[in-house]
Amino acid sequence: MPHSRLEEVRVSSFYLHLALNSRSVILSPRAAMEKKLILKILATCASLLVPALTVIKAKLIAGASNAPQEINASVQQQQDWPAYGGAPENNHYSKLAQINRSNVKRLAVAWSFDTQEDGVLQASPIVIAGVLYGLTPTQKVFALDAVTGKFLWKFDSGIRGTQPDRGLAYWADGKDKRILVGVMNFLYALDAATGKPIPGFGTQGRIDLRESLGRGPATSQSIVLTSPAIVYKELVIVGGRNPETLPAPPGDIRAYDVRTGKLRWSFHTIPHPGEFGYDTWPRDAWKTSGAANNWAGMSLDPQRGIIYAPTGSAAFDFYGADRIGDDLFANCLIALNAETGQRVWHFQAVHHDIWDRDFPSPPALLTVKRDGKAIDAIAQTTKQGFVFLFDRTSGKPLFPILSHKYPPSTMPGETGLHGSTTQLKWWRCAPARTALGHRRREPACRRGFGNA
């Protein structure tokens, strides 16, 4: 089969293996052998049999239903997957146990949905009350019956999405149920039952995220919502993807009223005069510098009312002579009061980044045992391969962190006021091995994070 045709088949069909909120299908050993045989035939004749893929899968399911003794008779309680990452805490956890290590190898496709589009599908669907909500490669929003795959509705904004779009958010108050989703530079509020825009939200159901950034004209700004918003009470909180070169807008983190779409607060990742961190940039950098944005998504502690936003580097990614200083709040994990947007604490992993060392994922909230005590913690991964662990309330590291300076750049202007880039590394205060294998003791550990 030609490579281009194979890629077309891969991206045009959106196969949803239903491990959540639906009936799982487990094949008997004999049915599993038959499935392998069918797959071999498909691999040989895929170009001819693509239109029949759905029918063949249906036969596999029918075959499985003839072997009820292989299916767990206990009915698992339905559980939603209501947010990107499974929950606001981004813990990717489900209590469902019908699918386990002993039977996962015998799973079969229950149903499939063809988006009828080419392209890359990066979205993680959400499941609410038996309805699955997802995105197509060009950012059309759809709803399906999560058990059967039956099509319910599709929303086409008329804008062809050309950027990644990793997911959606959901909010409800009584009968008012909304899907909150980014389509390029717009944030839409859709009726969860019909897929139609909510007229009272923003302008005819949408907000233009290029506005309210303090840069004009708004139509000249570039921002795309590539990761889903976070919902806290009656707020919808967003970051965005900004250009990695100038001109670029600032990476403000913003909260909007989920009912009206009005801006409720903004946190300036490139601080304005009088704000904490303003002196870590050149004077008036907030007017011209850009990025330091949250493109990877955020996590939320609903009980404490704290939102955790990891940010990327400032623009330009690989050149910093025009932004001499530590550049807060680029390359930071920022804890914000979700109600007001006020900073609770922050941690900056790379000062004055010229290596594009963005935090690449939303952090995960978890509870860990430390010195015999349970600590509500937050874990943040990095491009460098480190995993940082903090007390999620205070920002105190659970393991010591050392800050290492690097040699000054030879780039003209880069050595002006600052002199060198600094990167934080995570060390245990215990004997370590050098590159030659000799044991040595690290110097006294010191923290490299900022607290409010």
C-alpha positions in Angstrom: 0.0 0.0 0.0 1.5 3.4 -0.9 2.8 5.4 2.1 0.6 8.4 1.3 -2.5 6.2 1.1 -1.6 4.6 4.5 -1.3 8.0 6.1 -4.6 9.0 4.6 -6.3 6.1 6.2 -4.6 6.8 9.6 -5.6 10.4 9.8 -9.1 10.2 8.2 -10.6 7.8 10.7 -11.0 8.7 14.4 -11.0 5.5 16.3 -12.3 5.8 19.8 -11.5 2.8 22.0 -14.1 3.2 24.7 -12.5 2.6 28.1 -14.7 5.3 29.8 -18.4 5.7 30.1 -19.3 2.8 27.7 -19.5 -0.9 27.3 -16.1 -2.4 26.7 -15.8 -5.4 24.3 -13.4 -8.3 25.2 -12.8 -11.0 22.6 -12.5 -14.6 23.4 -9.2 -16.3 22.5 -10.7 -17.8 19.3 -12.2 -14.4 18.3 -8.8 -12.8 19.0 -7.1 -15.2 16.5 -9.8 -14.4 13.9 -9.2 -10.7 14.5 -5.5 -11.1 13.8 -6.2 -13.0 10.6 -8.6 -10.3 9.5 -6.1 -7.6 10.2 -3.5 -9.4 8.1 -5.9 -9.5 5.2 -6.7 -5.8 5.7 -3.0 -4.9 5.7 -2.6 -6.6 2.3 -5.8 -5.3 0.7 -6.4 -2.0 2.7 -6.7 0.1 -0.4 -9.7 -2.0 -1.5 -11.3 -2.6 1.8 -11.2 0.8 3.5 -14.9 1.5 2.8 -15.8 -1.8 4.5 -13.7 -1.2 7.7 -16.7 -0.3 9.8 -18.7 -3.4 8.7 -15.8 -5.7 9.5 -15.4 -4.2 12.9 -19.1 -4.7 13.5 -18.6 -8.4 12.7 -15.9 -8.6 15.3 -18.1 -7.1 17.8 -20.9 -9.4 16.9 -18.6 -12.3 17.3 -17.6 -11.1 20.8 -21.2 -10.9 21.8 -21.6 -14.6 21.1 -19.2 -15.3 23.9 -20.8 -13.8 26.9 -18.9 -16.0 29.3 -15.8 -13.9 28.5 -17.4 -10.6 29.4 -17.4 -9.3 32.9 -21.0 -9.5 34.0 -20.7 -6.8 36.6 -21.8 -3.4 35.3 -19.4 -0.7 36.1 -20.8 2.6 37.3 -20.6 5.3 34.7 -17.9 7.9 35.2 -17.4 11.0 33.2 -14.1 12.2 31.8 -15.1 15.8 32.1 -11.8 17.6 31.5 -8.6 17.4 29.6 -6.4 15.2 31.6 -9.5 13.6 33.2 -10.0 16.2 35.9 -9.0 19.8 36.7 -6.0 18.3 38.7 -4.8 16.7 35.4 -4.2 13.4 37.1 -5.3 11.2 34.2 -7.1 8.8 36.7 -10.3 6.8 36.5 -11.7 4.4 39.0 -13.2 2.1 36.3 -11.8 -1.4 36.6 -13.5 -3.6 34.1 -10.6 -3.2 31.7 -7.5 -4.4 33.4 -4.1 -6.0 32.7 -5.5 -9.5 32.4 -8.0 -8.6 29.6 -6.7 -5.5 27.8 -5.0 -7.6 25.1 -8.4 -8.9 24.1 -10.1 -5.5 23.6 -11.8 -4.9 20.3 -13.0 -1.8 18.6 -16.6 -1.1 19.8 -17.2 1.6 17.1 -15.3 4.2 15.1 -16.1 7.7 13.9 -14.7 9.1 10.6 -14.1 12.8 10.8 -13.9 12.8 6.9 -10.9 15.1 7.1 -7.2 14.8 6.4 -4.7 16.1 8.9 -3.4 15.5 12.4 -5.8 14.8 15.2 -4.3 15.9 18.6 -7.5 16.4 20.6 -8.4 14.4 23.7 -12.2 14.1 23.9 -14.2 14.7 27.0 -17.2 12.6 28.1 -20.1 14.1 30.0 -23.3 12.2 31.0 -22.8 9.6 28.2 -22.0 12.2 25.5 -18.5 12.4 23.9 -17.3 15.8 22.7 -14.4 16.1 20.3 -12.6 18.1 17.6 -11.7 17.3 14.0 -8.3 18.1 12.5 -9.7 21.5 11.2 -11.3 22.3 14.5 -14.9 21.5 13.9 -16.6 20.4 17.2 -18.7 17.3 17.3 -20.8 15.3 19.8 -21.4 11.6 19.8 -23.2 9.0 21.9 -20.3 7.6 23.9 -21.8 4.1 24.0 -22.8 3.6 20.4 -20.8 6.3 18.5 -24.1 7.7 17.1 -23.6 11.2 15.6 -25.5 13.9 17.6 -24.2 17.3 16.2 -21.4 19.2 14.6 -20.4 22.8 14.9 -18.5 24.4 12.0 -17.4 28.0 12.8 -16.5 28.6 9.1 -12.9 29.0 10.2 -10.4 26.3 9.0 -8.2 25.5 11.9 -4.6 25.1 11.0 -3.0 24.8 14.5 -3.1 21.9 17.1 -6.2 21.9 19.2 -5.8 19.6 22.2 -9.2 19.6 23.7 -12.4 21.2 25.1 -13.8 22.4 28.4 -17.2 22.0 30.0 -19.3 24.1 32.3 -22.8 23.6 33.7 -25.3 25.3 36.0 -28.6 23.5 36.1 -30.0 23.3 32.6 -27.4 25.7 31.2 -24.6 23.4 29.9 -21.8 24.7 27.8 -18.9 23.5 25.7 -16.0 26.0 25.8 -13.6 25.5 22.9 -10.9 27.3 21.0 -11.0 27.7 17.3 -7.8 29.5 16.3 -7.9 32.9 18.0 -11.5 32.6 19.1 -13.0 31.1 22.3 -16.5 29.8 21.6 -19.3 28.9 24.1 -21.6 26.3 22.6 -24.9 24.8 23.9 -23.8 21.3 24.9 -27.2 19.9 23.7 -27.3 21.4 20.2 -23.8 22.7 19.4 -25.1 26.2 18.7 -23.2 29.2 19.9 -24.6 30.9 23.1 -25.7 34.4 21.8 -25.0 36.1 25.2 -21.4 35.0 25.4 -19.0 37.6 24.0 -20.1 38.6 20.5 -22.6 36.1 19.2 -21.1 33.3 21.2 -17.4 33.9 20.9 -14.5 36.0 22.2 -11.6 37.3 20.1 -8.5 36.5 22.1 -6.4 39.0 20.1 -8.2 41.7 22.1 -7.5 42.9 25.6 -3.8 42.3 25.3 -2.7 45.9 25.5 -1.4 45.8 22.0 -2.9 47.3 18.9 -4.4 46.9 16.5 -5.9 43.6 17.8 -6.2 42.3 14.2 -2.4 42.4 13.9 -1.8 40.2 17.0 -1.2 36.5 16.7 -2.6 34.1 19.4 -4.2 30.7 19.1 -5.8 28.6 21.8 -4.1 25.3 21.3 -4.8 23.8 24.7 -8.2 23.8 26.4 -9.3 26.4 29.0 -9.7 25.7 32.7 -13.1 26.3 34.3 -13.3 27.5 37.9 -16.7 28.4 39.3 -18.0 30.9 36.8 -14.7 31.7 35.2 -13.1 30.3 32.1 -9.3 30.8 32.2 -7.1 30.7 29.1 -3.5 31.0 27.9 -2.5 30.6 24.3 0.1 29.9 21.7 2.1 33.0 20.6 4.8 33.4 18.0 8.3 32.5 18.9 9.7 35.5 17.1 8.9 39.2 17.3 6.5 40.8 16.8 4.5 38.8 19.3 1.9 39.7 21.9 2.5 39.1 25.6 1.5 35.8 27.0 -1.2 37.2 29.4 -3.2 34.6 31.4 -6.8 35.7 31.3 -10.1 34.8 33.0 -13.5 35.5 31.4 -17.0 35.4 32.8 -18.3 32.0 31.6 -21.8 33.4 31.2 -21.1 36.8 29.5 -17.6 36.4 28.1 -16.5 39.6 29.9 -12.8 39.9 31.0 -12.5 39.4 34.7 -8.8 39.5 35.3 -5.4 39.3 33.5 -2.0 38.2 34.8 0.8 39.8 32.9 3.6 37.4 32.3 5.7 40.3 31.1 5.1 42.6 34.1 3.8 46.2 33.8 5.3 49.1 35.8 4.8 48.5 39.6 4.2 44.8 39.2 6.4 42.1 40.7 9.1 41.1 38.2 9.1 44.4 36.3 12.8 44.9 37.1 13.8 41.6 35.5 13.2 43.0 32.1 14.5 46.1 30.3 12.5 49.3 30.9 9.1 49.2 29.2 9.6 45.7 27.8 5.9 45.0 28.3 5.2 47.3 25.4 7.4 45.4 22.8 8.5 42.0 24.1 6.3 39.0 23.6 5.4 35.4 24.5 6.3 34.0 28.0 3.0 32.3 27.3 1.1 29.3 28.6 0.6 27.2 25.5 0.7 23.7 27.2 -2.4 24.1 29.3 -3.0 24.5 33.0 -4.1 22.6 36.1 -6.4 23.5 38.9 -6.8 22.7 42.6 -10.5 23.3 43.0 -10.5 23.1 46.8 -7.7 25.7 47.3 -8.8 27.8 44.3 -5.3 27.8 42.9 -4.5 27.5 39.2 -1.1 26.4 38.0 0.2 27.7 34.7 3.5 26.7 33.1 5.0 29.1 30.7 7.4 29.1 27.8 10.3 31.3 26.8 10.1 34.9 25.7 10.5 35.9 22.1 12.9 35.5 20.4 13.4 32.0 21.7 17.1 31.8 20.8 18.1 35.5 21.2 17.9 37.6 24.3 20.1 40.7 23.8 16.9 42.8 23.6 15.5 41.4 26.8 18.5 41.4 29.2 17.5 40.2 32.6 15.9 37.1 34.2 12.6 37.7 32.2 10.0 36.8 34.8 7.5 35.1 34.2 9.0 33.3 31.2 9.9 29.6 31.8 7.9 29.6 35.1 5.4 27.5 36.9 3.0 30.1 38.3 0.5 29.5 41.0 -2.4 32.0 40.8 -5.5 32.7 42.8 -8.1 31.5 40.4 -10.6 34.0 41.6 -8.5 37.1 41.3 -5.4 36.2 39.2 -3.1 37.3 42.0 0.3 35.5 42.2 0.6 33.0 45.1 4.1 31.7 44.2 6.2 31.0 41.2 9.2 28.9 40.2 11.5 29.8 37.3 13.4 26.9 35.8 15.6 28.9 33.4 16.5 32.5 33.9 16.9 34.5 30.7 16.2 31.5 28.4 17.9 31.4 25.0 17.3 27.7 24.5 13.6 27.4 24.1 13.2 25.5 27.4 9.5 25.9 27.7 7.5 23.9 30.3 5.9 21.5 27.8 2.9 20.1 29.7 0.3 21.0 32.3 1.4 19.9 35.8 -0.2 17.0 37.6 -1.6 17.4 41.1 -0.9 14.5 43.4 -0.4 13.5 47.0 3.1 12.1 48.0 4.6 10.7 51.2 7.6 12.8 52.4 9.3 12.1 55.7 6.3 10.0 56.7 3.8 12.8 56.0 1.2 13.1 53.2 1.9 16.2 51.1 -0.4 17.7 48.5 2.1 18.2 45.8 2.4 19.3 42.2 4.7 17.7 39.6 6.0 19.5 36.6 7.9 17.9 33.7 10.4 19.7 31.6 12.1 19.4 28.2 15.4 18.7 30.0 14.0 15.5 31.4 13.6 16.7 35.0 10.5 16.3 37.1 10.1 19.1 39.7 8.0 18.4 42.8 6.6 21.2 45.0 4.3 21.6 47.9 1.3 23.0 45.9 0.3 25.5 48.5 3.6 27.1 49.4 5.7 26.3 46.3 8.4 24.8 48.5 10.4 22.2 46.6 10.2 18.6 48.0 13.8 18.0 46.8 16.6 20.5 46.9 17.3 22.6 43.8 20.6 24.1 42.8 21.1 27.0 40.4 24.1 26.8 38.0 25.4 29.6 35.9 26.5 29.0 32.4 29.4 30.8 30.4 28.4 34.2 29.0 27.3 34.3 25.4 29.6 35.6 22.7 26.6 37.1 20.9 27.0 40.9 20.7 24.8 42.6 23.3 24.0 39.4 25.1 26.6 40.0 27.8 25.3 43.5 28.6 23.6 43.7 32.0 23.1 40.1 32.7 26.2 38.2 31.5 25.0 34.6 31.5 22.0 32.3 31.3 21.2 30.4 34.5 19.5 27.1 34.6 18.1 25.4 37.7 19.0 21.7 38.3 17.5 19.3 40.7 19.9 17.5 43.0 19.6 15.4 46.1 21.9 16.6 48.9 23.7 13.3 49.0 26.9 11.8 47.4 26.7 11.9 43.6 28.9 10.7 40.8 30.8 12.9 38.4 31.0 12.1 34.7 34.2 10.1 35.5 32.3 7.9 38.0 34.1 9.3 41.1 31.9 10.0 44.1 31.7 13.5 45.4 29.4 15.6 47.6 27.4 18.4 46.1 27.7 21.8 47.8 25.1 22.8 50.3 21.8 22.9 48.4 19.9 26.1 47.9 16.5 26.9 46.5 16.0 28.8 43.2 12.3 29.6 43.3 10.3 32.7 44.0 7.5 33.1 46.5 5.0 35.8 46.9 
